[in-house]
Amino acid sequence: MRAVLISFEGGEGVGKSTQIRLLAARLVQAGYEVCCLREPGGTAIGEQIRHILLDTANTGMAPTTELLLYEAARAQLVHEIIRPALDAGKVVLVDRFTDSTLAYQAFARGLDAELVKTANALGSEGLTPVRTVLLDQDMETGLEKATQEGADRLEAEGRAFHQKVHDGFEQLLRENPGRMVRVACQESKIDTHALVFAAVADLFNEQAGQPFAITEQMLQDIKDTK
């Protein structure tokens, strides 16, 4: 099996984790070994860093501190899980990767983009996803969904900040047409999944229209494991 790294990007509340799990279930059914991860986090060290980054008590965090913490969590994830999984021929699906760092820390925070790219190269050990699925949804709608049960430190930054994030992803999409693919979020998670699978099916020599049964129990299991 060919090792593949696919990242999922987008603003808050677009449903990345749900779409990752649906794609993983479909690939497992087709015989692939799949590893699902999230950033920041995915390792014991990374989860501790995640807590620091998202804790609403840390409002005084400097943008450079934020950048370095994200890269530290990423470096641990790449070292501990992503590279070994790719070396073993697995498909790795990651919820956020280097594009998020550019969108949030460069475009929204205002850090120098070249500096962020250098930091990304260090934290990722030079890994670049073969395909990046950009889930696209109205920023206001996504932010409202994400903050229904309270907001973390990044979600609480406000609409102007998140509009800059959205605009940043749009710029990255224009700059990376061969790697990044926009998928418009649909009302139905199942319909969104069909578009996601169509965007990556060529990587697996699979037919985008092949049958795949998504049950209500599967959707509930995904919701329960968020």
C-alpha positions as CSV (number, residue, x, y, z in Angstrom):
1,M,0.0,0.0,0.0
2,R,1.2,3.5,-0.8
3,A,1.8,5.7,2.2
4,V,-0.3,8.9,1.9
5,L,-0.5,12.0,4.1
6,I,-3.7,14.0,3.7
7,S,-4.5,17.1,5.7
8,F,-7.9,18.7,6.4
9,E,-8.0,22.4,6.8
10,G,-10.7,25.1,7.3
11,G,-12.0,27.6,9.8
12,E,-13.8,26.8,13.1
13,G,-16.8,24.5,13.0
14,V,-16.5,23.2,9.4
15,G,-16.6,19.5,10.5
16,K,-13.0,18.4,9.8
17,S,-13.0,15.7,12.5
18,T,-16.3,14.2,11.2
19,Q,-15.1,14.1,7.6
20,I,-11.8,12.6,8.6
21,R,-13.6,9.7,10.4
22,L,-16.0,9.1,7.5
23,L,-13.1,9.0,5.0
24,A,-11.1,6.7,7.3
25,A,-14.1,4.3,7.6
26,R,-14.4,4.2,3.8
27,L,-10.7,3.6,3.3
28,V,-10.6,0.9,6.0
29,Q,-13.5,-0.8,4.2
30,A,-11.4,-0.7,1.0
31,G,-8.4,-2.4,2.8
32,Y,-6.2,0.5,3.8
33,E,-4.6,1.0,7.2
34,V,-5.5,4.5,8.4
35,C,-4.2,6.7,11.1
36,C,-6.4,9.7,12.2
37,L,-4.7,12.5,14.0
38,R,-5.3,16.1,15.1
39,E,-3.2,19.2,15.7
40,P,-2.2,20.3,18.1
41,G,-2.2,17.0,20.0
42,G,-2.1,13.4,19.0
43,T,0.7,12.5,21.5
44,A,0.9,12.8,25.3
45,I,3.3,15.7,24.9
46,G,1.2,17.3,22.2
47,E,-2.0,17.1,24.2
48,Q,-0.3,19.0,27.1
49,I,0.8,21.7,24.6
50,R,-2.8,21.8,23.2
51,H,-4.1,22.5,26.7
52,I,-1.8,25.5,27.0
53,L,-2.6,26.8,23.6
54,L,-6.4,26.6,23.9
55,D,-6.7,27.5,27.6
56,T,-8.7,30.8,27.8
57,A,-6.7,31.8,30.8
58,N,-3.6,32.3,28.6
59,T,-4.8,35.5,27.0
60,G,-1.4,37.1,27.3
61,M,0.3,34.6,25.0
62,A,2.6,36.3,22.5
63,P,2.1,35.4,18.8
64,T,5.7,34.0,18.6
65,T,5.1,31.9,21.7
66,E,2.0,30.6,20.1
67,L,3.8,29.7,16.9
68,L,6.6,27.9,18.7
69,L,4.1,25.9,20.8
70,Y,2.3,24.8,17.7
71,E,5.5,23.7,16.0
72,A,6.7,21.9,19.1
73,A,3.5,19.9,19.2
74,R,3.8,19.2,15.5
75,A,7.5,18.1,15.8
76,Q,6.5,15.5,18.4
77,L,3.6,14.3,16.3
78,V,5.7,13.9,13.2
79,H,8.5,12.2,15.2
80,E,6.4,9.9,17.3
81,I,3.5,9.0,14.9
82,I,3.3,10.4,11.4
83,R,6.7,9.3,10.1
84,P,6.5,5.8,11.6
85,A,2.9,5.5,10.1
86,L,4.1,6.6,6.7
87,D,7.1,4.3,6.9
88,A,4.7,1.4,7.6
89,G,2.7,2.3,4.5
90,K,-0.3,3.7,6.2
91,V,-2.7,6.5,5.2
92,V,-2.4,9.4,7.6
93,L,-5.3,11.8,7.9
94,V,-4.5,14.9,10.0
95,D,-6.9,17.5,11.3
96,R,-4.8,20.7,10.6
97,F,-1.2,20.9,9.5
98,T,1.2,23.6,8.3
99,D,-1.5,25.5,6.3
100,S,-3.3,26.2,9.5
101,T,-0.2,27.7,11.0
102,L,0.1,30.1,8.0
103,A,-3.6,31.0,8.1
104,Y,-3.7,31.6,11.9
105,Q,-0.2,32.8,12.8
106,A,0.8,34.6,9.6
107,F,-2.4,35.9,8.1
108,A,-4.4,36.4,11.3
109,R,-1.7,37.1,13.9
110,G,0.5,39.1,11.5
111,L,3.7,37.2,11.9
112,D,6.1,37.3,8.9
113,A,5.0,34.6,6.4
114,E,8.5,33.5,5.6
115,L,9.3,33.1,9.2
116,V,6.2,30.9,9.7
117,K,7.2,28.9,6.6
118,T,10.7,28.3,8.1
119,A,9.1,27.3,11.4
120,N,6.7,24.9,9.6
121,A,9.6,23.3,7.8
122,L,11.3,22.6,11.2
123,G,8.2,21.4,12.9
124,S,7.0,19.1,10.1
125,E,10.5,17.8,9.3
126,G,9.8,18.9,5.8
127,L,6.7,16.8,5.3
128,T,4.1,18.1,3.0
129,P,0.6,16.5,2.5
130,V,0.1,15.0,-0.9
131,R,-3.4,16.4,-0.8
132,T,-5.1,19.1,1.4
133,V,-8.9,19.2,1.7
134,L,-10.0,22.7,2.5
135,L,-13.5,22.5,3.9
136,D,-15.3,25.7,3.1
137,Q,-18.2,27.1,5.0
138,D,-19.6,30.6,5.8
139,M,-17.3,31.9,8.6
140,E,-20.1,33.1,10.7
141,T,-22.0,29.8,10.5
142,G,-18.9,27.7,11.4
143,L,-17.9,29.9,14.3
144,E,-21.4,29.7,15.7
145,K,-21.3,25.9,15.5
146,A,-17.9,25.7,17.1
147,T,-18.8,27.9,20.1
148,Q,-22.2,26.5,21.0
149,E,-20.8,24.9,24.1
150,G,-18.2,27.6,24.9
151,A,-15.2,28.9,23.1
152,D,-11.5,28.0,23.5
153,R,-8.8,30.7,23.4
154,L,-8.5,30.7,19.5
155,E,-12.3,30.4,18.9
156,A,-12.8,33.4,21.3
157,E,-10.6,35.7,19.2
158,G,-13.6,37.3,17.5
159,R,-15.0,37.6,14.0
160,A,-12.4,40.0,12.6
161,F,-9.6,37.5,13.5
162,H,-11.5,34.5,12.0
163,Q,-12.3,36.5,8.8
164,K,-8.5,36.9,8.4
165,V,-8.1,33.2,8.9
166,H,-10.7,32.5,6.2
167,D,-9.0,35.0,3.8
168,G,-5.7,33.3,4.6
169,F,-7.0,29.9,3.5
170,E,-8.3,31.5,0.3
171,Q,-4.9,32.9,-0.4
172,L,-3.2,29.5,0.3
173,L,-5.7,27.8,-2.0
174,R,-4.7,30.1,-4.8
175,E,-1.0,29.5,-4.1
176,N,-1.3,25.7,-4.0
177,P,-3.7,24.7,-6.8
178,G,-2.1,21.3,-7.3
179,R,-2.3,20.3,-3.6
180,M,-5.2,22.1,-2.0
181,V,-8.8,21.2,-3.0
182,R,-11.8,23.2,-1.9
183,V,-14.8,21.2,-0.7
184,A,-18.0,23.2,0.0
185,C,-19.7,22.0,3.2
186,Q,-23.2,20.7,2.5
187,E,-26.2,20.6,4.7
188,S,-25.8,16.8,5.0
189,K,-22.5,15.3,6.4
190,I,-23.0,12.4,4.0
191,D,-23.2,14.7,1.0
192,T,-20.0,16.5,2.2
193,H,-18.3,13.2,2.5
194,A,-19.1,12.3,-1.1
195,L,-17.4,15.5,-2.2
196,V,-14.4,14.8,0.1
197,F,-14.0,11.3,-1.3
198,A,-14.2,12.6,-4.9
199,A,-11.4,15.0,-4.1
200,V,-9.0,12.3,-2.9
201,A,-10.2,9.1,-4.7
202,D,-7.5,9.4,-7.4
203,L,-4.8,8.9,-4.7
204,F,-6.2,5.4,-4.0
205,N,-7.2,4.3,-7.5
206,E,-10.8,4.1,-6.2
207,Q,-13.9,5.2,-8.1
208,A,-15.5,8.3,-6.5
209,G,-18.9,6.8,-7.1
210,Q,-18.4,3.4,-5.6
211,P,-21.0,2.4,-3.0
212,F,-20.4,3.2,0.7
213,A,-23.1,2.9,3.3
214,I,-23.0,5.5,6.0
215,T,-25.4,4.5,8.8
216,E,-27.0,6.7,11.5
217,Q,-25.1,4.6,14.0
218,M,-21.8,5.4,12.3
219,L,-22.6,9.1,12.5
220,Q,-23.6,8.8,16.1
221,D,-20.3,6.9,16.9
222,I,-18.4,9.7,15.2
223,K,-20.2,12.4,17.2
224,D,-19.6,10.5,20.5
225,T,-15.8,10.2,19.8
226,K,-15.2,13.9,19.1
